[in-house]
Amino acid sequence: MSGVIFMMIGVSIVLAFAAILGVLWGVKNKQFDDYTKFLDGTKFDSEEALNEAYQMELRRKEAERSNKEK
């Protein structure tokens, strides 16, 4: 019975190591950087949605500015 537990622990360690390597590889190869996301959004979003996003960005920047002043 304990042999099965040790085997399961060993397989879990190998799978965790493989997952960590996969994430590190993705970060190294810039798999998570999506430079075209905003540009694709402008193609498919309505003008109203884009204006709302712009206003929200302005409010966020203003809030950051006011927090820095405090």
MIMI-618096 format. One record per residue: x negated, y, z negated of N, C-alpha, C, O, CB in turn; residue number from 1; chain; residue in three letters. Coordinates in nm, 2 decimals, padded with zeros to 4 digits, always signed. Glycine has a CB too. Layout:
MIMI-618096
> X Y Z X Y Z X Y Z X Y Z X Y Z NUM A ALA
...
//
This chain:
MIMI-618096
> -00.08 -00.12 +00.00 +00.00 +00.00 +00.00 -00.09 +00.13 +00.00 -00.05 +00.22 +00.07 +00.09 +00.00 -00.12 1 A MET
> -00.20 +00.13 -00.08 -00.28 +00.25 -00.08 -00.35 +00.27 +00.05 -00.39 +00.38 +00.08 -00.38 +00.24 -00.20 2 A SER
> -00.38 +00.16 +00.13 -00.44 +00.17 +00.26 -00.35 +00.26 +00.35 -00.41 +00.33 +00.43 -00.47 +00.04 +00.32 3 A GLY
> -00.22 +00.24 +00.34 -00.13 +00.32 +00.43 -00.14 +00.46 +00.39 -00.13 +00.55 +00.48 +00.01 +00.26 +00.42 4 A VAL
> -00.14 +00.49 +00.26 -00.15 +00.63 +00.22 -00.28 +00.70 +00.27 -00.27 +00.81 +00.31 -00.14 +00.64 +00.06 5 A ILE
> -00.39 +00.63 +00.25 -00.52 +00.68 +00.30 -00.52 +00.70 +00.45 -00.57 +00.80 +00.50 -00.63 +00.59 +00.26 6 A PHE
> -00.45 +00.61 +00.52 -00.44 +00.63 +00.67 -00.36 +00.75 +00.70 -00.39 +00.83 +00.79 -00.39 +00.50 +00.73 7 A MET
> -00.25 +00.77 +00.63 -00.16 +00.88 +00.66 -00.23 +01.01 +00.63 -00.22 +01.11 +00.70 -00.03 +00.87 +00.57 8 A MET
> -00.31 +01.02 +00.52 -00.38 +01.14 +00.48 -00.49 +01.16 +00.59 -00.51 +01.28 +00.63 -00.45 +01.12 +00.34 9 A ILE
> -00.56 +01.06 +00.64 -00.66 +01.08 +00.74 -00.60 +01.13 +00.87 -00.65 +01.22 +00.93 -00.73 +00.95 +00.77 10 A GLY
> -00.48 +01.08 +00.91 -00.42 +01.12 +01.03 -00.37 +01.27 +01.01 -00.38 +01.35 +01.11 -00.30 +01.03 +01.07 11 A VAL
> -00.32 +01.30 +00.90 -00.28 +01.44 +00.87 -00.39 +01.54 +00.88 -00.37 +01.65 +00.93 -00.21 +01.45 +00.73 12 A SER
> -00.51 +01.50 +00.83 -00.62 +01.59 +00.83 -00.67 +01.61 +00.98 -00.70 +01.72 +01.02 -00.74 +01.53 +00.75 13 A ILE
> -00.67 +01.50 +01.06 -00.71 +01.51 +01.20 -00.61 +01.60 +01.27 -00.65 +01.68 +01.35 -00.71 +01.37 +01.26 14 A VAL
> -00.48 +01.58 +01.25 -00.38 +01.66 +01.32 -00.39 +01.81 +01.28 -00.37 +01.90 +01.36 -00.24 +01.61 +01.29 15 A LEU
> -00.41 +01.84 +01.15 -00.43 +01.97 +01.10 -00.55 +02.04 +01.17 -00.55 +02.15 +01.21 -00.44 +01.98 +00.95 16 A ALA
> -00.66 +01.96 +01.18 -00.78 +02.01 +01.24 -00.76 +02.05 +01.39 -00.80 +02.15 +01.44 -00.90 +01.91 +01.22 17 A PHE
> -00.68 +01.96 +01.46 -00.65 +01.98 +01.60 -00.56 +02.10 +01.61 -00.58 +02.18 +01.71 -00.58 +01.86 +01.66 18 A ALA
> -00.47 +02.12 +01.52 -00.38 +02.24 +01.53 -00.46 +02.37 +01.51 -00.44 +02.47 +01.58 -00.27 +02.23 +01.43 19 A ALA
> -00.55 +02.37 +01.41 -00.64 +02.49 +01.39 -00.72 +02.52 +01.51 -00.74 +02.63 +01.55 -00.72 +02.46 +01.26 20 A ILE
> -00.78 +02.41 +01.57 -00.87 +02.43 +01.69 -00.78 +02.49 +01.80 -00.83 +02.57 +01.88 -00.93 +02.30 +01.73 21 A LEU
> -00.66 +02.44 +01.82 -00.57 +02.49 +01.92 -00.54 +02.64 +01.90 -00.54 +02.71 +02.00 -00.44 +02.41 +01.92 22 A GLY
> -00.51 +02.68 +01.78 -00.48 +02.82 +01.76 -00.61 +02.91 +01.78 -00.60 +03.01 +01.84 -00.43 +02.84 +01.61 23 A VAL
> -00.72 +02.86 +01.73 -00.85 +02.94 +01.75 -00.88 +02.95 +01.90 -00.92 +03.05 +01.95 -00.96 +02.87 +01.68 24 A LEU
> -00.86 +02.84 +01.98 -00.88 +02.84 +02.12 -00.79 +02.94 +02.19 -00.83 +03.02 +02.27 -00.86 +02.70 +02.18 25 A TRP
> -00.66 +02.94 +02.15 -00.56 +03.04 +02.20 -00.60 +03.18 +02.18 -00.59 +03.27 +02.26 -00.43 +03.01 +02.15 26 A GLY
> -00.65 +03.21 +02.06 -00.69 +03.35 +02.02 -00.81 +03.38 +02.10 -00.82 +03.50 +02.15 -00.72 +03.36 +01.87 27 A VAL
> -00.91 +03.29 +02.11 -01.03 +03.32 +02.19 -01.00 +03.35 +02.33 -01.07 +03.44 +02.39 -01.13 +03.20 +02.17 28 A LYS
> -00.91 +03.28 +02.39 -00.88 +03.29 +02.53 -00.77 +03.39 +02.56 -00.71 +03.40 +02.67 -00.84 +03.16 +02.59 29 A ASN
> -00.73 +03.47 +02.45 -00.63 +03.57 +02.46 -00.49 +03.52 +02.51 -00.43 +03.59 +02.59 -00.68 +03.68 +02.55 30 A LYS
> -00.46 +03.40 +02.47 -00.33 +03.34 +02.51 -00.21 +03.42 +02.44 -00.10 +03.41 +02.49 -00.32 +03.20 +02.47 31 A GLN
> -00.24 +03.49 +02.33 -00.13 +03.55 +02.26 -00.12 +03.70 +02.29 -00.03 +03.77 +02.24 -00.15 +03.54 +02.11 32 A PHE
> -00.20 +03.75 +02.38 -00.20 +03.89 +02.42 -00.10 +03.90 +02.54 -00.13 +03.83 +02.64 -00.34 +03.95 +02.46 33 A ASP
> +00.00 +03.97 +02.53 +00.10 +03.99 +02.64 +00.10 +04.13 +02.68 +00.19 +04.21 +02.64 +00.24 +03.94 +02.59 34 A ASP
> +00.01 +04.16 +02.78 +00.00 +04.30 +02.82 +00.12 +04.34 +02.91 +00.15 +04.46 +02.93 -00.13 +04.32 +02.89 35 A TYR
> +00.18 +04.24 +02.97 +00.29 +04.27 +03.07 +00.43 +04.27 +03.01 +00.53 +04.30 +03.08 +00.29 +04.17 +03.19 36 A THR
> +00.44 +04.25 +02.88 +00.57 +04.24 +02.82 +00.64 +04.37 +02.83 +00.76 +04.37 +02.86 +00.55 +04.20 +02.67 37 A LYS
> +00.58 +04.48 +02.80 +00.65 +04.61 +02.81 +00.68 +04.65 +02.95 +00.79 +04.69 +02.98 +00.56 +04.72 +02.75 38 A PHE
> +00.59 +04.62 +03.04 +00.62 +04.65 +03.18 +00.73 +04.56 +03.24 +00.81 +04.61 +03.32 +00.49 +04.63 +03.27 39 A LEU
> +00.74 +04.44 +03.20 +00.85 +04.35 +03.24 +00.98 +04.40 +03.18 +01.08 +04.39 +03.24 +00.82 +04.21 +03.21 40 A ASP
> +00.97 +04.45 +03.06 +01.09 +04.50 +02.99 +01.15 +04.62 +03.07 +01.27 +04.64 +03.07 +01.06 +04.54 +02.85 41 A GLY
> +01.06 +04.70 +03.12 +01.11 +04.82 +03.20 +01.18 +04.78 +03.32 +01.27 +04.85 +03.37 +01.00 +04.91 +03.23 42 A THR
> +01.15 +04.67 +03.38 +01.22 +04.62 +03.50 +01.36 +04.57 +03.47 +01.45 +04.59 +03.56 +01.14 +04.50 +03.56 43 A LYS
> +01.38 +04.51 +03.36 +01.50 +04.44 +03.33 +01.59 +04.51 +03.23 +01.71 +04.48 +03.22 +01.48 +04.31 +03.28 44 A PHE
> +01.54 +04.61 +03.15 +01.62 +04.68 +03.06 +01.69 +04.80 +03.12 +01.65 +04.85 +03.22 +01.53 +04.73 +02.94 45 A ASP
> +01.80 +04.83 +03.06 +01.88 +04.95 +03.11 +01.81 +05.08 +03.07 +01.72 +05.08 +02.98 +02.03 +04.95 +03.06 46 A SER
> +01.85 +05.19 +03.13 +01.79 +05.31 +03.09 +01.82 +05.35 +02.95 +01.74 +05.41 +02.88 +01.83 +05.42 +03.19 47 A GLU
> +01.94 +05.32 +02.90 +01.98 +05.35 +02.77 +01.90 +05.27 +02.67 +01.86 +05.33 +02.56 +02.13 +05.32 +02.75 48 A GLU
> +01.87 +05.15 +02.69 +01.79 +05.07 +02.60 +01.65 +05.12 +02.59 +01.59 +05.12 +02.49 +01.79 +04.92 +02.65 49 A ALA
> +01.59 +05.16 +02.71 +01.46 +05.22 +02.71 +01.45 +05.35 +02.63 +01.36 +05.38 +02.56 +01.41 +05.24 +02.85 50 A LEU
> +01.56 +05.43 +02.65 +01.56 +05.56 +02.57 +01.57 +05.53 +02.42 +01.51 +05.60 +02.34 +01.68 +05.64 +02.62 51 A ASN
> +01.65 +05.43 +02.38 +01.66 +05.40 +02.24 +01.53 +05.35 +02.18 +01.49 +05.39 +02.07 +01.77 +05.29 +02.22 52 A GLU
> +01.46 +05.27 +02.26 +01.33 +05.22 +02.22 +01.23 +05.34 +02.20 +01.15 +05.34 +02.11 +01.27 +05.12 +02.32 53 A ALA
> +01.23 +05.43 +02.30 +01.14 +05.55 +02.29 +01.17 +05.63 +02.17 +01.08 +05.67 +02.10 +01.16 +05.63 +02.42 54 A TYR
> +01.30 +05.65 +02.14 +01.34 +05.73 +02.02 +01.30 +05.66 +01.89 +01.25 +05.72 +01.80 +01.49 +05.76 +02.02 55 A GLN
> +01.31 +05.53 +01.89 +01.27 +05.45 +01.77 +01.12 +05.46 +01.75 +01.08 +05.47 +01.64 +01.32 +05.30 +01.79 56 A MET
> +01.05 +05.46 +01.86 +00.90 +05.47 +01.85 +00.86 +05.61 +01.79 +00.77 +05.63 +01.71 +00.84 +05.45 +01.98 57 A GLU
> +00.93 +05.72 +01.84 +00.91 +05.85 +01.79 +00.94 +05.86 +01.64 +00.86 +05.92 +01.57 +00.99 +05.95 +01.87 58 A LEU
> +01.05 +05.80 +01.60 +01.09 +05.80 +01.45 +00.98 +05.73 +01.37 +00.95 +05.77 +01.26 +01.22 +05.74 +01.43 59 A ARG
> +00.93 +05.61 +01.43 +00.83 +05.54 +01.35 +00.70 +05.62 +01.34 +00.64 +05.62 +01.23 +00.80 +05.41 +01.43 60 A ARG
> +00.66 +05.69 +01.44 +00.54 +05.77 +01.43 +00.56 +05.88 +01.34 +00.47 +05.92 +01.26 +00.50 +05.82 +01.57 61 A LYS
> +00.68 +05.95 +01.34 +00.70 +06.06 +01.25 +00.70 +06.01 +01.10 +00.65 +06.08 +01.01 +00.84 +06.12 +01.28 62 A GLU
> +00.76 +05.89 +01.08 +00.76 +05.83 +00.94 +00.61 +05.80 +00.90 +00.58 +05.83 +00.78 +00.84 +05.70 +00.94 63 A ALA
> +00.53 +05.75 +00.99 +00.39 +05.72 +00.95 +00.32 +05.85 +00.92 +00.24 +05.86 +00.83 +00.32 +05.65 +01.06 64 A GLU
> +00.35 +05.96 +01.00 +00.28 +06.09 +00.98 +00.32 +06.14 +00.84 +00.24 +06.20 +00.77 +00.32 +06.18 +01.09 65 A ARG
> +00.45 +06.14 +00.81 +00.50 +06.19 +00.68 +00.45 +06.11 +00.56 +00.42 +06.17 +00.46 +00.65 +06.19 +00.68 66 A SER
> +00.43 +05.98 +00.58 +00.37 +05.90 +00.47 +00.22 +05.93 +00.45 +00.18 +05.93 +00.34 +00.38 +05.75 +00.51 67 A ASN
> +00.15 +05.96 +00.56 +00.01 +06.00 +00.54 +00.00 +06.13 +00.47 -00.10 +06.16 +00.40 -00.06 +06.01 +00.68 68 A LYS
> +00.09 +06.23 +00.49 +00.08 +06.36 +00.43 +00.11 +06.35 +00.28 +00.07 +06.44 +00.21 +00.18 +06.45 +00.50 69 A GLU
> +00.19 +06.25 +00.24 +00.22 +06.24 +00.10 +00.11 +06.20 +00.02 +00.12 +06.18 -00.11 +00.34 +06.15 +00.07 70 A LYS
//
